C-alpha cells in the first residue's frame, strides 16, 4: 500500500502543475490534470500569494478541491474496514 500511495502522490504532483506548467502538457493530459485537486489547490495558492487575489475570487478551484475531499471521504467511510 505504501508503494501504491507514493505512485499516486507523485502522479498528482507531476500532473498537478506543481513541477512544470500544465500548458506544456498534451491536450488529453491537460483535461485530466485540470480535474485533479493538486492542480486546483496549486492555482489557489499561487493566486493568493503571487497575484494578490482573495480566496473568494478562486471559488471554482476551491469547489473542485472540496468535491474531491468530500468524495474521497465518502469512499473511505464506505470502503474502509478494520478487519
MMTF fields as JSON, N, C-alpha, C and O atoms, coordinates in Angstrom:
{
  "mmtfVersion": "1.0.0",
  "mmtfProducer": "UNKNOWN",
  "numBonds": 331,
  "numAtoms": 332,
  "numGroups": 83,
  "numChains": 1,
  "numModels": 1,
  "chainsPerModel": [1],
  "groupsPerChain": [83],
  "chainIdList": ["A"],
  "bondAtomList": [4, 2, 8, 6, 12, 10, 16, 14, 20, 18, 24, 22, 28, 26, 32, 30, 36, 34, 40, 38, 44, 42, 48, 46, 52, 50, 56, 54, 60, 58, 64, 62, 68, 66, 72, 70, 76, 74, 80, 78, 84, 82, 88, 86, 92, 90, 96, 94, 100, 98, 104, 102, 108, 106, 112, 110, 116, 114, 120, 118, 124, 122, 128, 126, 132, 130, 136, 134, 140, 138, 144, 142, 148, 146, 152, 150, 156, 154, 160, 158, 164, 162, 168, 166, 172, 170, 176, 174, 180, 178, 184, 182, 188, 186, 192, 190, 196, 194, 200, 198, 204, 202, 208, 206, 212, 210, 216, 214, 220, 218, 224, 222, 228, 226, 232, 230, 236, 234, 240, 238, 244, 242, 248, 246, 252, 250, 256, 254, 260, 258, 264, 262, 268, 266, 272, 270, 276, 274, 280, 278, 284, 282, 288, 286, 292, 290, 296, 294, 300, 298, 304, 302, 308, 306, 312, 310, 316, 314, 320, 318, 324, 322, 328, 326],
  "bondOrderList": [1, 1, 1, 1, 1, 1, 1, 1, 1, 1, 1, 1, 1, 1, 1, 1, 1, 1, 1, 1, 1, 1, 1, 1, 1, 1, 1, 1, 1, 1, 1, 1, 1, 1, 1, 1, 1, 1, 1, 1, 1, 1, 1, 1, 1, 1, 1, 1, 1, 1, 1, 1, 1, 1, 1, 1, 1, 1, 1, 1, 1, 1, 1, 1, 1, 1, 1, 1, 1, 1, 1, 1, 1, 1, 1, 1, 1, 1, 1, 1, 1, 1],
  "groupList": [{"groupName": "UNK", "atomNameList": ["N", "CA", "C", "O"], "elementList": ["N", "C", "C", "O"], "formalChargeList": [0, 0, 0, 0], "bondAtomList": [1, 0, 2, 1, 3, 2], "bondOrderList": [1, 1, 2], "singleLetterCode": "X", "chemCompType": "L-PEPTIDE LINKING"}],
  "groupTypeList": [0, 0, 0, 0, 0, 0, 0, 0, 0, 0, 0, 0, 0, 0, 0, 0, 0, 0, 0, 0, 0, 0, 0, 0, 0, 0, 0, 0, 0, 0, 0, 0, 0, 0, 0, 0, 0, 0, 0, 0, 0, 0, 0, 0, 0, 0, 0, 0, 0, 0, 0, 0, 0, 0, 0, 0, 0, 0, 0, 0, 0, 0, 0, 0, 0, 0, 0, 0, 0, 0, 0, 0, 0, 0, 0, 0, 0, 0, 0, 0, 0, 0, 0],
  "groupIdList": [1, 2, 3, 4, 5, 6, 7, 8, 9, 10, 11, 12, 13, 14, 15, 16, 17, 18, 19, 20, 21, 22, 23, 24, 25, 26, 27, 28, 29, 30, 31, 32, 33, 34, 35, 36, 37, 38, 39, 40, 41, 42, 43, 44, 45, 46, 47, 48, 49, 50, 51, 52, 53, 54, 55, 56, 57, 58, 59, 60, 61, 62, 63, 64, 65, 66, 67, 68, 69, 70, 71, 72, 73, 74, 75, 76, 77, 78, 79, 80, 81, 82, 83],
  "secStructList": [7, 2, 2, 2, 2, 2, 2, 2, 2, 2, 2, 2, 2, 2, 2, 6, 6, 1, 1, 1, 7, 4, 4, 4, 1, 7, 2, 2, 2, 2, 2, 2, 2, 2, 6, 1, 2, 2, 2, 2, 2, 2, 2, 2, 2, 2, 2, 2, 2, 6, 1, 7, 7, 7, 4, 4, 4, 4, 2, 2, 2, 2, 2, 2, 2, 2, 2, 2, 2, 2, 2, 2, 2, 2, 2, 2, 2, 2, 2, 7, 7, 7, 7],
  "xCoordList": [0.822, 0.0, 0.867, 0.497, 2.009, 2.881, 3.426, 3.478, 3.825, 4.338, 3.288, 3.575, 2.075, 0.992, 0.651, 0.402, 0.64, 0.33, 1.404, 1.085, 2.658, 3.724, 3.574, 3.819, 3.175, 2.945, 1.825, 1.949, 0.738, -0.398, 0.019, -0.343, 0.77, 1.232, 2.067, 1.826, 3.047, 3.898, 3.15, 3.466, 2.158, 1.335, 0.59, 0.523, 0.023, -0.668, 0.302, -0.06, 1.519, 2.498, 2.902, 2.946, 3.197, 3.646, 2.501, 2.681, 1.341, 0.213, -0.532, -1.373, -0.247, -0.963, -0.392, -0.901, 0.637, 1.192, 2.104, 2.377, 2.584, 3.456, 4.912, 5.637, 5.343, 6.73, 6.945, 8.008, 5.967, 6.064, 4.668, 3.682, 4.569, 3.258, 2.366, 2.838, 1.066, 0.1, -0.005, -0.349, 0.282, 0.133, 1.182, 1.079, 2.181, 3.168, 2.736, 3.39, 1.65, 1.165, 0.36, -0.192, 0.298, -0.616, -2.069, -2.379, -2.941, -4.335, -5.045, -5.804, -4.811, -5.512, -5.072, -5.872, -3.833, -3.383, -3.838, -4.071, -3.965, -4.385, -5.818, -6.137, -6.682, -8.065, -8.09, -8.821, -7.3, -7.211, -6.583, -7.027, -5.56, -4.844, -5.713, -5.595, -6.574, -7.423, -8.426, -8.929, -8.723, -9.689, -9.033, -9.739, -7.726, -7.039, -7.086, -7.038, -7.179, -7.218, -5.902, -5.91, -4.779, -3.499, -3.362, -2.748, -3.923, -3.891, -4.678, -4.211, -5.853, -6.71, -6.156, -6.195, -5.646, -5.049, -3.793, -3.542, -3.012, -1.832, -2.233, -1.582, -3.289, -3.768, -4.253, -4.006, -4.942, -5.422, -4.247, -4.219, -3.28, -2.127, -1.358, -0.939, -1.172, -0.438, -1.2, -0.59, -2.51, -3.3, -3.314, -3.236, -3.412, -3.471, -2.108, -2.032, -1.039, 0.275, 0.954, 1.607, 0.814, 1.566, 0.725, 1.185, -0.517, -1.347, -2.226, -2.99, -2.128, -2.843, -4.362, -5.032, -4.898, -6.337, -6.85, -6.092, -8.13, -8.728, -9.171, -9.271, -9.432, -9.894, -11.254, -11.557, -12.072, -13.372, -13.297, -14.243, -12.188, -12.011, -11.711, -11.822, -11.339, -10.951, -11.978, -11.598, -13.257, -14.305, -14.415, -14.704, -14.195, -14.322, -13.272, -13.59, -12.035, -10.959, -11.164, -10.907, -11.625, -11.9, -13.076, -13.089, -14.049, -15.182, -14.751, -15.22, -13.872, -13.372, -12.557, -12.744, -11.659, -10.858, -11.741, -11.501, -12.757, -13.694, -14.498, -14.786, -14.861, -15.561, -14.703, -15.195, -13.422, -12.502, -12.418, -12.41, -12.356, -12.277, -13.512, -13.399, -14.684, -15.929, -16.069, -16.458, -15.757, -15.842, -14.887, -15.257, -13.668, -12.69, -13.111, -12.933, -13.668, -14.134, -15.282, -15.318, -16.213, -17.339, -16.837, -17.285, -15.912, -15.353, -14.61, -14.73, -13.854, -13.102, -14.042, -13.812, -15.089, -16.024, -16.753, -16.988, -17.112, -17.878, -17.016, -17.495, -15.76, -14.939, -13.948, -13.569, -13.521, -12.502, -13.125, -14.15, -12.485, -12.923, -11.709, -10.658, -11.85, -10.796, -10.966, -11.404, -10.633, -10.771, -9.48, -9.42],
  "yCoordList": [-1.187, 0.0, 1.252, 2.263, 1.194, 2.363, 2.697, 3.869, 1.71, 1.934, 2.51, 3.415, 1.992, 2.488, 3.93, 4.75, 4.241, 5.615, 6.585, 7.726, 6.17, 7.04, 7.277, 8.386, 6.249, 6.417, 7.41, 8.294, 7.274, 8.199, 9.611, 10.576, 9.743, 11.049, 11.746, 12.913, 11.04, 11.656, 11.913, 12.862, 11.075, 11.341, 12.658, 13.464, 12.888, 14.146, 15.327, 16.403, 15.132, 16.219, 16.584, 17.764, 15.581, 15.866, 16.336, 17.25, 15.733, 16.126, 17.322, 17.897, 17.711, 18.803, 20.175, 21.158, 20.278, 21.583, 22.133, 23.333, 21.298, 21.77, 21.802, 22.75, 20.781, 20.729, 21.422, 22.001, 21.379, 22.082, 22.519, 21.912, 23.568, 24.144, 23.191, 22.371, 23.333, 22.477, 22.783, 21.899, 24.005, 24.333, 23.648, 23.687, 23.028, 22.268, 20.821, 20.091, 20.41, 19.033, 18.861, 19.826, 17.628, 17.36, 17.577, 17.543, 17.796, 18.13, 17.061, 17.389, 15.775, 14.717, 14.649, 14.275, 14.996, 15.036, 16.307, 16.295, 17.396, 18.658, 18.561, 19.117, 17.864, 17.695, 16.922, 17.29, 15.86, 15.082, 15.905, 15.847, 16.661, 17.452, 18.555, 18.859, 19.15, 20.232, 19.748, 20.547, 18.463, 17.921, 17.449, 17.109, 17.422, 16.955, 18.012, 19.21, 17.569, 18.554, 19.305, 20.46, 18.679, 19.37, 20.529, 21.544, 20.394, 21.488, 22.679, 23.816, 22.415, 23.497, 24.155, 25.379, 23.37, 23.964, 24.76, 25.81, 24.265, 24.985, 26.329, 27.341, 26.348, 27.603, 28.577, 29.779, 28.058, 28.92, 29.514, 30.717, 28.676, 29.175, 30.213, 31.237, 29.955, 30.884, 32.211, 33.28, 32.149, 33.37, 34.204, 35.431, 33.55, 34.29, 34.879, 36.023, 34.125, 34.593, 35.502, 36.472, 35.209, 35.955, 37.041, 38.171, 36.7, 37.652, 38.508, 39.339, 38.315, 39.115, 39.084, 40.103, 37.922, 37.742, 37.197, 36.613, 37.389, 36.837, 35.404, 34.941, 34.714, 33.337, 33.281, 32.31, 34.302, 34.353, 34.444, 34.064, 34.942, 35.019, 33.657, 33.489, 32.706, 31.384, 30.329, 29.197, 30.661, 29.762, 28.493, 27.432, 28.563, 27.364, 26.318, 25.137, 26.751, 25.837, 25.243, 24.059, 26.06, 25.552, 24.577, 23.619, 24.813, 23.906, 22.538, 21.506, 22.527, 21.255, 20.507, 19.305, 21.201, 20.559, 20.058, 18.98, 20.83, 20.393, 19.186, 18.304, 19.138, 17.961, 16.712, 15.634, 16.851, 15.723, 15.278, 14.082, 16.235, 15.91, 15.147, 14.112, 15.653, 15.012, 13.646, 12.683, 13.549, 12.258, 11.231, 10.071, 11.643, 10.731, 10.312, 9.157, 11.245, 10.927, 9.923, 8.991, 10.106, 9.177, 7.789, 6.787, 7.723, 6.421, 5.758, 4.55, 6.532, 5.962, 5.419, 4.337, 6.163, 5.717, 4.461, 3.557, 4.396, 3.251, 2.001, 0.884, 2.178, 1.029, 0.56, -0.611, 1.417, 1.044, 0.252, 0.637, -0.856, -1.7, -2.148, -2.45, -2.191, -2.668, -4.182, -4.648, -4.923, -6.378, -7.074, -8.303],
  "zCoordList": [0.0, 0.0, 0.0, -0.598, 0.662, 0.712, -0.671, -1.043, -1.424, -2.773, -3.701, -4.485, -3.617, -4.464, -4.102, -4.986, -2.812, -2.412, -2.887, -3.221, -2.927, -3.426, -4.926, -5.401, -5.677, -7.113, -7.354, -8.202, -6.62, -6.781, -6.375, -7.048, -5.29, -4.829, -5.899, -6.211, -6.464, -7.47, -8.772, -9.49, -9.085, -10.261, -10.079, -11.007, -8.88, -8.617, -8.675, -9.151, -8.199, -8.204, -9.632, -9.979, -10.459, -11.819, -12.708, -13.513, -12.574, -13.414, -12.853, -13.544, -11.628, -10.992, -11.259, -10.722, -12.062, -12.379, -11.317, -11.307, -10.424, -9.355, -9.823, -9.52, -10.553, -11.012, -12.35, -12.571, -13.246, -14.521, -14.94, -14.523, -15.76, -16.085, -16.884, -17.672, -16.65, -17.342, -18.824, -19.608, -19.224, -20.644, -21.52, -22.746, -20.914, -21.68, -21.918, -22.663, -21.295, -21.429, -22.714, -23.243, -23.211, -24.327, -23.894, -22.703, -24.851, -24.548, -23.727, -22.814, -24.039, -23.313, -21.855, -20.998, -21.551, -20.159, -19.455, -18.246, -20.193, -19.591, -19.081, -18.03, -19.808, -19.357, -18.038, -17.118, -17.944, -16.712, -15.59, -14.444, -15.925, -14.931, -14.334, -13.147, -15.133, -14.628, -13.594, -12.805, -13.582, -12.627, -11.327, -10.377, -11.266, -10.058, -8.957, -9.236, -7.723, -6.631, -6.46, -6.035, -6.779, -6.608, -7.593, -7.264, -8.795, -9.762, -9.236, -9.291, -8.734, -8.261, -7.005, -6.884, -6.08, -4.875, -5.217, -4.627, -6.16, -6.616, -7.223, -6.963, -8.023, -8.609, -7.541, -7.636, -6.525, -5.438, -4.666, -4.408, -4.297, -3.552, -4.358, -3.817, -5.643, -6.497, -6.63, -6.581, -6.795, -6.96, -5.683, -5.743, -4.536, -3.274, -2.923, -2.476, -3.116, -2.692, -3.71, -3.325, -4.992, -6.001, -6.66, -6.826, -7.038, -7.769, -6.866, -7.356, -5.554, -4.562, -4.759, -4.591, -5.113, -5.204, -3.878, -3.104, -3.624, -2.419, -2.641, -3.778, -1.561, -1.666, -2.349, -3.042, -2.162, -2.809, -4.323, -5.014, -4.846, -6.295, -6.915, -8.129, -6.101, -6.604, -6.209, -5.907, -6.202, -5.713, -6.542, -5.988, -7.847, -8.691, -8.313, -8.17, -8.154, -7.804, -6.414, -6.196, -5.483, -4.137, -4.14, -3.367, -4.991, -5.104, -5.645, -5.163, -6.631, -7.176, -6.121, -5.937, -5.43, -4.384, -3.247, -2.703, -2.886, -1.848, -2.285, -1.476, -3.556, -4.09, -4.02, -3.686, -4.332, -4.19, -2.729, -2.441, -1.82, -0.399, 0.059, 0.716, -0.285, 0.137, -0.513, 0.148, -1.803, -2.493, -1.912, -1.734, -1.614, -1.017, 0.383, 0.769, 1.14, 2.48, 2.441, 3.244, 1.52, 1.388, 0.991, 1.548, 0.034, -0.36, 0.796, 1.001, 1.543, 2.666, 3.74, 4.281, 4.044, 5.078, 4.624, 5.427, 3.353, 2.857, 2.647, 2.839, 2.257, 1.862, 2.924, 2.915, 3.825, 4.797, 5.94, 6.503, 6.266, 7.373, 8.189, 7.624, 9.5, 10.383, 10.546, 11.598, 9.543, 9.62, 9.303, 9.321]
}
